[in-house]
Amino acid sequence: MIKPIIGNVDFIESLRGKKATFMLALSNTKTANIEGITQAGIPGMIYLTPTLDSEFVCTGEVRSLENIAETPKGVPTPALLTRGVHLLAPYGRVELLDLGLEVKPKVDYFKIHSFNIEPSQNIAKGANIEAQELFQKGVDFGQSYECKDEYIILGESVPSGTTTAMATAIGLKHKVKEYFSSSFKDVPNDIRENTLKLALSNLTHNDDIFSVLSKVSDNMLIFNAGFILGLNNRVPLVLAGGTQMACVLLIVDRMLKLMGGRMESSNLSLCTTKWVAEDKESDIKALLELLSLPINAYYANFDFALSQHPALKLYDEGEAKEGVGAGGALIYGFLNGLSKEQITKQVEAFLA
Amino acid sequence: MIKPIIGNVDFIESLRGKKATFMLALSNTKTANIEGITQAGIPGMIYLTPTLDSEFVCTGEVRSLENIAETPKGVPTPALLTRGVHLLAPYGRVELLDLGLEVKPKVDYFKIHSFNIEPSQNIAKGANIEAQELFQKGVDFGQSYECKDEYIILGESVPSGTTTAMATAIGLKHKVKEYFSSSFKDVPNDIRENTLKLALSNLTHNDDIFSVLSKVSDNMLIFNAGFILGLNNRVPLVLAGGTQMACVLLIVDRMLKLMGGRMESSNLSLCTTKWVAEDKESDIKALLELLSLPINAYYANFDFALSQHPALKLYDEGEAKEGVGAGGALIYGFLNGLSKEQITKQVEAFLA
């Protein structure tokens, strides 16, 4: 059920049966307001997606809107998977990271870590992020964070976050275009390509790493890179995501090189979905192979083959691939005894 | 599976996946010796019920008698639910509070907190409780108690405890008769009504709160009111019970008003069964709405609809409703991934 992308199964097997803190990094970038750039949410209300996702994972209810976030074609949010696993094989706790939200999640009792971070701007015009300060906030949080479970699963909900991740990886001068997305190859996406071109055109040869990040990145990428360095291998960490989490690792890797530093990374891993791992239009494995930092990466061998629900079949058709830590959630479910059948039925029950 | 009675789901959802200490408050009142006043146990041996319940929850065996406590009509003790959940999704630990037992539970290795408390007398003649001293023991215990899990579920087993709870609520001058039980309305229960009348006739206008409690209450109610005040919101607490636990809260509320005190109650909740929540002959919601203290309250959406066992069907027919923390146990089960099917099968297995 759990397949390695890089490394062997030992790291993830050593977490079998253990409780994890599920941490959800939430952020808005105004890049998502560009019409047509993302499917992750309700047109005109894309900015609500991380808020609604986190409300649903915590409480099973969406409070800042009546209906759960759906993409225009009706692909339901991957938060259904994350919540579904929580009902069947609960995480030790769910904690939220407010990394710049337009609308705060309406949940009581759940820990919401706040850092006084504003949503970032549209990268086409310059994201205008205080990157060094934000990165430092991530480092501080990683250094001081006390995990009450045995490991951390870190997911994210950042609409248009794959676009800002791609801009960031390219801005850091990785040759990654072909590893990211079809948008550039078989299925050119003018909106996204145009946004990237505009974003990258703001960069100059004099830009240092923080200057690059401040222009073309998003809060989640920068903060989490700091978080990983601050945590410094102290607690097993599952980055639950696809190319965005890979980009976080590219930032970490670059930062370490810059500082001439080293970090033990035996406790660092990435877990994603089959839809990402088998995506023909991106290459998560190649992205991870760019890293000097050795890590283990896995995907959950889960699809909706057992479901007849048309909205869920869209996942298997590549319309949605990852998000809200779905891949890490599925792997957590498998590590705690759940079957593909059980998870499928639970997700179907949400849509009934 | 978990439905709010008062408040929203956030408090209980924040406990999803977390381990609880299951604490069982055990007490005898000689009120239970009045023939016909309670169904909770074996005629002539009603006083053994809390002892047997606690032995069964801890060990799966009833040691102080051959067969598990049954009511005359053969309604099995709700301890079956409490133990059943423990087998499928174990509590972090089970601890017993001896609040005045005729017979000590025969269990080794389990923590039995003892406070040198005697069983209380029949309220018809005056319960004769050293109420202030007992209350203070509860406060002390709450102040010093160190929870080794993430929260506490506090259940009770006190035969005829609903009668003493009703006497207490009325004695504290709450207009609650109609919120408690049918005994006074459609189905007059002469024995119970007579007992209450006799109990209340012992009260005078000069009685202070402790004097009232000493005459018409029981040890569990008084001690737990002190416990809640002593704990002072320091640890999340689930009061697992129906009208008796609501009465504990009425005492807490009255005590706070008397002292002009305030207590943060965000970590205080009540969890009960569907049989109590939907009981047409009592009104748990109305009882809780008497409180000045804001709390969250929930019920477990569980019944024996999936069972064909005649003894279990009696629950759905209203013959037994709550006790031994069954409602809190069911909610704990749901918070830890159990389904109605699993719990039903486990309970049926005990009766096979």
Contacts between the chains, C-beta under 8 A, distances in Angstrom:
chain1	res1	chain2	res2	distance
A	19	B	17	6.8
A	58	B	10	7.4
A	58	B	13	6.1
A	58	B	14	7.7
A	59	B	8	7.7
A	59	B	9	5.4
A	59	B	10	5.9
A	59	B	13	5.0
A	60	B	9	7.0
A	60	B	13	7.1
A	61	B	9	7.0
A	86	B	16	6.5
A	86	B	17	7.2
A	87	B	337	6.9
A	88	B	337	5.0
A	89	B	337	5.4
A	90	B	16	4.7
A	90	B	17	2.7
A	90	B	18	8.0
A	90	B	335	6.7
A	90	B	336	6.1
A	90	B	337	6.1
A	91	B	16	7.7
A	91	B	17	5.3
A	92	B	17	5.5
A	92	B	18	6.7
A	93	B	14	7.5
A	93	B	17	6.8
A	93	B	18	6.7
A	94	B	16	7.9
A	107	B	10	5.7
A	108	B	8	7.1
A	108	B	10	4.0
A	108	B	11	7.1
A	108	B	14	7.9
A	109	B	10	4.6
A	109	B	11	5.2
A	109	B	13	7.4
A	109	B	14	3.7
A	109	B	266	7.7
A	110	B	10	7.0
A	110	B	13	7.8
A	110	B	14	5.5
